[in-house]
Amino acid sequence: MISLRNVTVAYGDHVVYDRLSLEIPDGRITGVLGSNGAGKTTLMKALVDRLPASGDITIAGLKHTQFRRRHRRDLFYLPEQGFTYDYLRAREFVRFVLDLYEAPDREGRAWRLLEAFSLDPDGDQLVREFSQGMKRKLFLTPFLAMEPKVLLLDEAMNGIDAVGLAVLKKVLQGLAAGGSAVVLSSHVPDFIEKAADEVLILRRGQVGFHGAVSTLDRPLEQHYLDVLGLDVEAQVAEFLSPGSL
């Protein structure tokens, strides 16, 4: 379990989180929604100690900095702009990452995942020739293949096609079924509603809502807008009214 107790994170004088308390369970996919600047990326960076934070952050009972040092292969933060190397082939890139984390035993799983993502593990095509969606799927592959205990995905779906999204959803659900804590941020409520067990809605540096998707009494997109206090239909109607342009 990931636990935050009275956590404060700030950029200079700008406080993003002020004494935030939150628990994210193992064995579940937690989808994180929030408007631009709501703190989704900040939350993930704080969990992996990329941003200084006061208060208590623990993972599996250990301080988050200790967990990261002791369990290098079990905590991954995958940012929106993932890295790949243009002059490697798909298999070479995956092997490079697995070797970096001393995980050559995961190669077979990685090759199968590449194939599921419609990427040829034996192909001669250089990464520089890949589309953005192909690069995204390639970047995710070795980290998913290592089956970490905690996986933080920041806008993981960007650029990925419908088949790739279906594969990603199944893989993440498999990780959660195996006991992993999966945290997935997105601006797409529909994907969160289909893939996640729980949803966390951030609003102005606070938890606007945190609960099971199955308990919602209306579509997640509408629930999200309600939590943010937005009436999109009224705003659009006003914009489209005669004389508004």
LOSELO-24032 format. One record per atom (N, C-alpha, C): residue in three letters; x negated, y negated, z. Coordinates in steps of 0.1 Angstrom, whole numbers, plus 5000, padded with zeros to 4 digits. Each point is the difference from the previous one (the first is absolute). Last residue first. Example, Ala and Ser with C-alpha at 12.3 -4.5 7.8 and 13.67 -1.06 7.14 Angstrom:
! residues 2
ser487250225071/ser499149895000/ser500849895008/ala499750574999/ala500949885000/ala499149885000/
! end
This chain:
! residues 245
leu520246454695/leu498850004993/leu499649864995/ser504150115024/ser498950025009/ser498650004993/gly504649954980/gly499449875005/gly498850035010/pro503450394995/pro499949894990/pro499449885007/ser498750485020/ser501249914999/ser499849894990/leu496750345016/leu500750024987/leu501249914998/phe497550005041/phe499049974990/phe500750004986/glu502550145038/glu499849855000/glu499049964989/ala500850465006/ala501249944995/ala499849844999/val496650265020/val500050014985/val501249934994/gln499750025047/gln498949924995/gln500050004984/ala503050285023/ala500449865001/ala499049914995/glu499050465002/glu501149974990/glu500549865001/val496750155030/val499549984987/val501149974990/asp499249955053/asp501250034991/asp499649974986/leu497250115049/leu500149944987/leu501350054993/gly497550115045/gly501049895000/gly500249934986/leu497350405016/leu499349874997/leu500949885000/val501850435006/val499149985011/val499249874998/asp502950144966/asp500849955012/asp499049975012/leu498250194960/leu500449864998/leu500849945012/tyr498950465001/tyr498849925000/tyr500349854999/his503450314994/his499649995014/his498849915002/gln501450104956/gln500949915006/gln499749985015/glu497450314976/glu499849874995/glu500949905006/leu500650465010/leu498849945007/leu499849864995/pro505050214999/pro498750014993/pro498949925007/arg503750145034/arg500049934986/arg498750024993/asp500750155045/asp501450014995/asp500349934987/leu495650275027/leu500549884994/leu501450014995/thr497050345020/thr501049945009/thr500649874993/ser496450274981/ser501350085000/ser501049935008/val495549844998/val500749974988/val501450065000/ala497549885046/ala500150114990/ala500849954988/gly497449625029/gly500950115003/gly500050104988/his498849475016/his499250124999/his500950125004/phe499949414989/phe500750135001/phe499050114999/gly498649565005/gly501449974997/gly500950125002/val495049855020/val500750114994/val501549964999/gln496049644996/gln500750085009/gln500750114994/gly497649644977/gly499150055010/gly500650085011/arg502749824964/arg499249895007/arg499250055011/arg502450384981/arg500649874998/arg499349895009/leu500150564980/leu499349905007/leu500649864996/ile501650555002/ile500149874993/ile499449895008/leu499950564994/leu499649905009/leu500149874991/val502050544998/val499749874994/val499749905010/glu500050584992/glu500349885008/glu499749884992/asp499650414979/asp500950055011/asp500449885008/ala498549994945/ala499649995015/ala501150065009/ala500249984950/ala498850075004/ala499950015015/lys503749774976/lys499950144995/lys498950085007/glu500649535010/glu501250085004/glu500050144996/ile496549714986/ile499950035015/ile501250085004/phe500049854956/phe499050115002/phe499950035015/asp502949644989/asp500550134994/asp499050115002/pro498949545012/pro500850085010/pro500550134995/val495749694987/val501150074993/val500850095010/his495949745008/his501049904997/his501250074993/ser496150225036/ser500549984986/ser500949885000/ser496550375032/ser500649874998/ser500549984986/leu499050435035/leu500149964986/leu500649864999/val497750415034/val500549875001/val499949944986/val499850505028/val499849934987/val500749875001/ala498050435032/ala500749875001/ala499749924987/ser499950565007/ser499349874998/ser501049895002/gly501050495001/gly499749935013/gly499349864998/gly501950324966/gly498950075007/gly499549935012/ala503549834973/ala500550135005/ala498950075007/ala498949604979/ala500849975012/ala500550135006/leu497850034959/leu499049965010/leu500849985013/gly502650084962/gly499250125005/gly499049975011/gln502449654979/gln500950075009/gln499350135005/leu497649744969/leu500149935013/leu500950085010/val499750164956/val498750025007/val500149945013/lys503749944972/lys499950135004/lys498750035008/lys500649574979/lys501050025011/lys499950145006/leu497349904962/leu499549945012/leu501050025012/val501350154958/val498950095005/val499549945013/ala503249754977/ala500650125005/ala499050095006/leu498449624978/leu500749965013/leu500750125006/gly498050054957/gly499049985011/gly500649975013/val502850014963/val499650145003/val498949995011/ala501549594984/ala501150075007/ala499650145004/asp496049644994/asp501250044992/asp501050085008/ile496349625019/ile500250154997/ile501350034994/gly498349555015/gly499650054987/gly500250154997/asn500349865050/asn499849904990/asn499450064987/met501050205045/met500850044988/met499749914988/ala498349965047/ala499450114993/ala500650034986/glu499849645039/glu500549984987/glu499550124991/asp497950065042/asp500449874998/asp500449984985/leu499350415038/leu500149974986/leu500649864998/leu497650365038/leu500649874999/leu499949954986/leu499650475033/leu499949954986/leu500749874999/val498150415037/val500649874999/val499749944986/lys498650435008/lys501050005011/lys500749875000/pro497850214954/pro499749935013/pro501150005010/glu498750244953/glu501150025010/glu499649945014/met497650024955/met499450035013/met501050025011/ala501349884955/ala499550145000/ala499450035014/leu501449564990/leu501150095002/leu499650145002/phe496749704988/phe500449975013/phe501350085004/pro498250024955/pro499150065010/pro500449985015/thr502949804964/thr499850145000/thr499150065011/leu501149524988/leu500750075011/leu499650145001/phe498349744964/phe499549955013/phe500650085012/leu501650084956/leu498650065002/leu499549965014/lys504149814986/lys500150145003/lys498750075003/arg499949554985/arg500650015013/arg500250155005/lys498549914956/lys498949975010/lys500650015014/met503050044965/met499150125000/met498949985011/gly502949634991/gly500750115007/gly499250125001/gln498349644975/gln500049975014/gln500750115008/ser497850174955/ser500949895004/ser500049975015/phe495650214974/phe501350035006/phe500949885001/glu495450034985/glu501050014989/glu501350045006/arg496149965027/arg500249874994/arg501150004989/val498350415021/val501149935008/val500349864994/leu498350394968/leu499449925011/leu501149925007/gln500450484972/gln500349865000/gln499449935012/asp500050484988/asp498849924998/asp500249855000/gly502750455026/gly499949914988/gly498749925000/asp501950335033/asp498950044991/asp499849904988/pro503649965032/pro498750005008/pro498850044992/asp504749744987/asp499250124996/asp498750015008/leu505049785011/leu498749964997/leu499150134998/ser504849955015/ser499849994985/ser498649944997/phe501850135044/phe500149864997/phe499849974985/ala499550435017/ala501449965004/ala500249864996/glu495750164996/glu500850064990/glu501549965002/leu496949885033/leu499749924987/leu500950054989/leu500150255040/leu500749875001/leu499849914988/arg497650405003/arg501550034998/arg500849875001/trp495449985010/trp500250024985/trp501550034998/ala498749945045/ala499949884992/ala500350024985/arg499750375029/arg501249925003/arg500049884991/gly496150245000/gly501150084993/gly501349935001/glu496249825024/glu500049984985/glu501150074993/arg498649975049/arg501349954995/arg500049994985/asp496250135027/asp500950115001/asp501449954994/pro496249715006/pro500050074987/pro501050115000/ala498849595031/ala501250084999/ala500150084986/glu497249625023/glu499650135003/glu501250105000/tyr499949524987/tyr500650045013/tyr499750155004/leu498249824960/leu499849895009/leu500550035014/asp500950294964/asp498650025005/asp499749895010/leu504149974978/leu500050115008/leu498650035006/val500549664968/val500649965013/val500050125009/phe498250084957/phe499249895008/phe500649975013/arg502450284970/arg498950075007/arg499149915008/val503449824974/val500650075011/val498950075007/phe498749774961/phe500449915011/phe500650085012/glu498850254962/glu498849945006/glu500449915011/arg503450184973/arg499450105009/arg498849955008/ala502049714967/ala501050035011/ala499350105010/arg496549724974/arg501250084995/arg500850035012/leu496649574996/leu500150135004/leu501350064993/tyr498549544998/tyr499250084992/tyr499950155005/asp502649645021/asp500450004986/asp499250104992/tyr501650015052/tyr498849974993/tyr500250024985/thr503449865044/thr499650114991/thr498749954993/phe503549835045/phe498850004992/phe499950134991/gly504549705020/gly499050115003/gly498950004990/gln503849675018/gln499049994990/gln499050115003/glu503549985030/glu500749984987/glu499050004988/pro498450265044/pro500549874997/pro500749994986/leu499150395039/leu499849984985/leu500749874996/tyr497950275046/tyr500849884996/tyr499749984985/phe499450445036/phe499749934988/phe501049884998/leu498150425035/leu500749875001/leu499649924987/asp498350445011/asp501450015005/asp500749875001/arg495250124990/arg500850054990/arg501550005003/arg496849865032/arg499749924988/arg500950044988/his499750045053/his500850074990/his500049934987/arg497649835038/arg500050155003/arg500750084989/arg499949514999/arg498650055000/arg500050155001/arg504249785002/arg499449994987/arg498550054999/phe502450005042/phe500550104990/phe499449994987/gln498849675032/gln499550135003/gln500550114990/thr501849574997/thr498650004996/thr499350135003/his504549945015/his499950014985/his498650004995/lys501250205048/lys499949864994/lys499750014986/leu502550425019/leu498749945000/leu500149854995/gly503750325001/gly499549985014/gly498649945001/ala502350064958/ala499950135006/ala499349995014/ile499749564982/ile500450104990/ile499750145007/thr500749445016/thr499550135002/thr500550094989/ile499349465018/ile500450084989/ile499450135002/asp500949525030/asp499750145000/asp500550064987/gly498449465011/gly501050105004/gly499550144998/ser498349604968/ser500150025014/ser501150095004/ala496949964953/ala501349995006/ala499950025015/pro497249934948/pro500050005015/pro501449985005/leu498950244953/leu500349875005/leu500050015015/arg499050374977/arg499549914990/arg500449865003/asp501150445022/asp499049915006/asp499349924989/val503950314996/val498750054997/val498849915003/leu504549875009/leu500050145005/leu498750074997/ala500949564985/ala499850005014/ala499850145005/lys501349934955/lys498549975003/lys499750005014/met504550074988/met499250114996/met498549975003/leu503149655008/leu500250115009/leu499150124997/thr500049644970/thr499349965012/thr500250115011/thr502450034959/thr498650034998/thr499249975013/lys504549885001/lys499950154998/lys498550044998/gly502349555009/gly499050075009/gly499850144998/ala502749634977/ala500650045013/ala499150075009/gly499449804954/gly499549935012/gly500650055013/asn502950104958/asn498649964999/asn499549925012/ser504050315012/ser499849914989/ser498549974999/gly501750485017/gly499949865005/gly499749914988/leu500250575018/leu500649894991/leu499849875007/val498350555004/val499949865006/val500449904989/gly500650575014/gly499949894990/gly500149875006/thr498550515017/thr500649875004/thr499849904989/ile500150575008/ile499649894991/ile500749875004/arg498550455031/arg501049924994/arg499449904990/gly497750305032/gly500950084993/gly501249934994/asp497749755040/asp499450104991/asp501150074993/pro501049495018/pro499850145003/pro499350094990/ile500049475019/ile500250074988/ile499750155002/glu501149525031/glu499650144999/glu500350064987/leu499349475026/leu500650094990/leu499450145001/ser499849435016/ser500050135005/ser500850094991/leu497449485002/leu500850104993/leu499850135007/arg498449515007/arg500450105010/arg500950104994/asp499149674967/asp499949955013/asp500650105010/tyr498149944945/tyr500750085010/tyr499749955014/val498549744965/val500850084992/val500950095009/val497449505005/val500350135007/val501050084991/his496249594991/his501350054996/his500250145006/asp496049725004/asp501149955009/asp501450064996/gly496150284984/gly499749875005/gly501149965010/tyr501550394983/tyr499049954991/tyr499749855004/ala502150445030/ala500049874995/ala498949984990/val503050375034/val499049994989/val500249864995/thr501450335045/thr500049874994/thr499050004989/val503050385033/val498949974990/val500249864994/asn502350325036/asn499649855002/asn498949964991/arg500550484994/arg500649945013/arg499549865001/leu500550464964/leu499649865001/leu500649945013/ser499050524976/ser500749925010/ser499349865000/ile500650514971/ile499349865000/ile500849925009/met499550564998/met500849885000/met499149885000/
! end
